[in-house]
Amino acid sequence: MLDRLFRLLGLVVIVVSLVSGWLLMDIRQFVDTPLALPEHGVDYEIGPGMGVIRIATDLERHGILTHARYLSWYARWQGDVIDIKAGRYRLEPGLTPRRLLKLLHSGAVIQYPITVPEGYTFKQLRELLDINPEIDHRYANATNAEIMAALGRPGAHPEGLFFPDTYHFTARSTDLSILQRAMEAMQVHLDAAWQGRAEGLPYKSPYEALIMASIIEKETSLEEERTRIAGVFVRRLEHRMRLQTDPTVIYGLGDRFHGNLHRRDLKADTPYNTYVHRGLPPTPIAMPGLASIDAALHPDEGESLYFVSKGDGSHQFSDTLKDHLKAVRRYQLGEES
């Protein structure tokens, strides 16, 4: 009887060993076999608190994973059961369960880019955020004042305070978090540029330099002209001449501007009309890039006091009013000199 019991026990041990060995081999093969992913891959969302068991079951239900329990067992054996980072991951063809767990453990979630162009207004920036489907639009219906208060700048005018650049964010990042990063970036760039500014500039603060930079940004897109235009405006300020720059007039008109400036527009008494008021406008009129900020703080040292568009994106600069009027007749009125 005892011999039969030992033989039975031995048989059980052999069977268990064989099954365990087979199961171990099957799991090893499983963890290095690519998941059943489509050719274009899959974006997969891991919600807060989701564990390996739930993830494995969900992937099996969608036909991506063959053995949910295998993944759970392997994860437990590896010690990565609870160390999963929430977020949206890109699952590419060829991804194995072993590499899947490493990916989810790494937290290498998808980063989405959003590019804020130089020269955009705050209104355009908000529209850019509002149409992005990956952003959590918590402040889509907030007023500008409410947004600035939430950013810790109550009462501040938002125009020009955000740095135009490409920002990368994870899925469901809030609009406010992106604005916060852009505002902090502008402050860093402006402070650094202000510390290295040229001497004798007619600005009382970095904010006034930012206002000038925004005007330069709207006046030209040509790198080689930025410092020349900055020089013209700085000299006009020093001579107490009105800046007489169209972009400030257009900004002041707001929704009343329909594509063309008229003589009556140049007489409109808005705080931004630099044909009517001397000095800088009260706020920036757009988001200047670093090149325009640097130009505002390192203007050209020439003699020009005027410039006029040539119609091809470049400008003709003049030292005297006489030469300027000749340039206007040639490039704006089409008259031969």
Residue pairs with C-beta under 8 A, 6 or more apart in sequence:
26 70
27 70
27 73
27 74
30 66
30 67
30 70
30 71
30 74
30 97
31 70
31 71
31 74
31 96
31 97
31 98
32 96
32 97
32 98
33 66
33 96
33 97
34 93
34 94
34 95
34 96
35 59
35 64
35 65
35 91
35 95
35 96
35 97
35 100
36 63
36 64
36 65
36 66
37 64
37 91
37 92
37 93
37 94
37 95
38 93
39 93
41 90
41 91
41 92
41 93
42 64
42 90
42 91
43 88
43 89
43 90
43 91
43 110
44 59
44 88
44 89
44 90
44 91
45 87
45 88
45 89
45 171
46 55
46 84
46 85
46 86
46 87
46 88
46 89
46 104
47 86
48 86
49 86
50 84
50 86
51 81
51 82
51 84
52 71
52 72
52 75
52 76
52 80
52 81
52 84
52 101
53 68
53 72
55 71
55 84
55 104
56 65
56 68
56 69
56 71
56 72
56 75
57 68
59 65
59 68
59 71
60 66
60 67
60 68
64 91
65 71
65 97
70 97
71 97
71 100
71 101
72 81
74 97
74 98
74 101
75 81
75 101
78 101
80 101
80 104
80 105
83 105
84 104
84 105
85 104
85 105
85 106
85 107
85 109
87 107
87 109
87 110
87 170
87 171
88 109
88 110
88 170
88 171
89 103
89 104
89 108
89 109
89 110
90 110
91 100
91 103
95 103
109 170
109 171
110 170
110 171
111 168
111 169
111 170
112 132
112 134
112 168
112 169
112 170
112 171
113 166
113 167
113 168
114 128
114 129
114 132
114 135
114 166
114 167
114 168
114 169
114 178
115 165
115 166
115 167
116 125
116 128
116 162
116 163
116 164
116 165
116 166
116 167
116 182
116 287
117 164
118 164
118 217
118 287
118 288
118 289
118 292
119 164
119 217
119 218
119 221
119 286
119 287
119 288
119 289
120 128
120 164
120 286
120 287
121 159
121 251
121 285
121 286
121 287
122 144
122 158
122 159
122 160
122 161
122 162
122 287
125 162
125 179
125 182
125 287
126 175
129 135
129 137
129 140
129 175
129 178
129 179
130 137
130 140
130 175
134 169
134 171
134 172
134 173
135 169
135 172
135 173
135 174
135 175
135 178
136 172
136 173
136 174
136 175
137 175
138 174
138 175
138 176
139 146
139 147
139 150
139 174
139 175
139 176
139 179
140 175
142 150
144 158
145 154
145 155
147 158
147 176
147 179
148 154
148 155
148 156
148 157
148 158
150 176
151 176
151 179
151 180
151 183
153 161
153 183
157 282
157 283
159 214
159 283
159 284
159 285
159 286
159 287
160 186
160 210
160 211
160 213
160 214
160 283
160 284
160 285
160 286
160 287
160 288
161 183
161 186
161 210
161 284
162 179
162 182
162 183
162 185
162 186
162 287
163 182
163 183
163 185
163 186
163 189
163 287
164 182
164 287
164 288
164 289
165 182
165 185
167 178
167 181
167 182
169 177
169 178
186 210
186 287
189 290
189 293
190 206
190 209
190 210
190 293
191 206
193 209
193 290
193 293
193 294
193 297
194 206
194 209
194 297
196 297
197 203
197 209
197 297
197 298
198 297
198 298
198 299
201 209
201 234
201 297
201 299
202 234
202 237
202 238
203 209
203 212
203 296
208 280
209 293
209 296
209 297
210 284
210 288
210 293
210 296
211 280
211 281
211 283
211 284
211 285
212 230
212 233
212 234
212 280
212 296
213 284
213 288
213 292
213 293
213 295
213 296
213 297
214 284
214 285
214 286
214 287
214 288
214 292
215 233
215 243
215 245
215 247
215 248
215 281
215 285
216 226
216 229
216 230
216 233
216 288
216 292
216 295
216 296
217 286
217 287
217 288
217 289
217 292
218 247
218 285
218 286
219 229
219 245
219 247
220 226
220 229
220 313
220 315
221 313
222 313
222 314
223 291
225 314
225 315
226 291
226 292
226 294
226 295
227 295
227 298
227 299
227 300
228 300
228 302
228 304
228 307
228 315
228 317
229 295
229 307
229 315
230 295
230 296
230 298
230 299
230 300
231 299
231 300
231 301
231 302
231 304
232 304
232 305
232 306
232 307
232 317
233 243
233 245
233 299
234 299
235 303
235 304
235 305
236 242
236 243
236 244
236 305
237 243
237 279
237 280
239 305
240 278
241 278
241 305
242 274
242 275
242 276
242 277
242 278
243 274
243 279
243 280
244 274
244 275
245 274
246 261
247 285
247 286
248 272
248 273
248 274
248 281
248 285
249 261
249 265
249 266
249 268
249 270
249 272
249 273
249 274
249 275
250 257
250 261
251 272
251 281
251 285
251 286
252 268
252 270
252 271
252 272
252 273
252 281
253 265
253 268
253 270
257 265
266 273
266 275
267 273
267 275
267 276
268 276
269 276
270 276
271 277
271 281
271 282
272 281
272 282
272 285
274 281
288 296
302 317
302 319
303 319
304 317
304 318
304 319
305 318
305 319
305 320
305 321
305 324
306 317
306 318
306 319
306 320
306 321
306 323
306 324
306 327
307 315
307 316
307 317
307 318
307 324
308 315
308 316
308 318
308 324
308 327
308 328
308 331
308 332
309 315
309 331
309 332
310 316
310 331
311 331
316 327
316 330
316 331
318 324
318 326
318 327
326 337
329 335
329 337
330 336
330 337
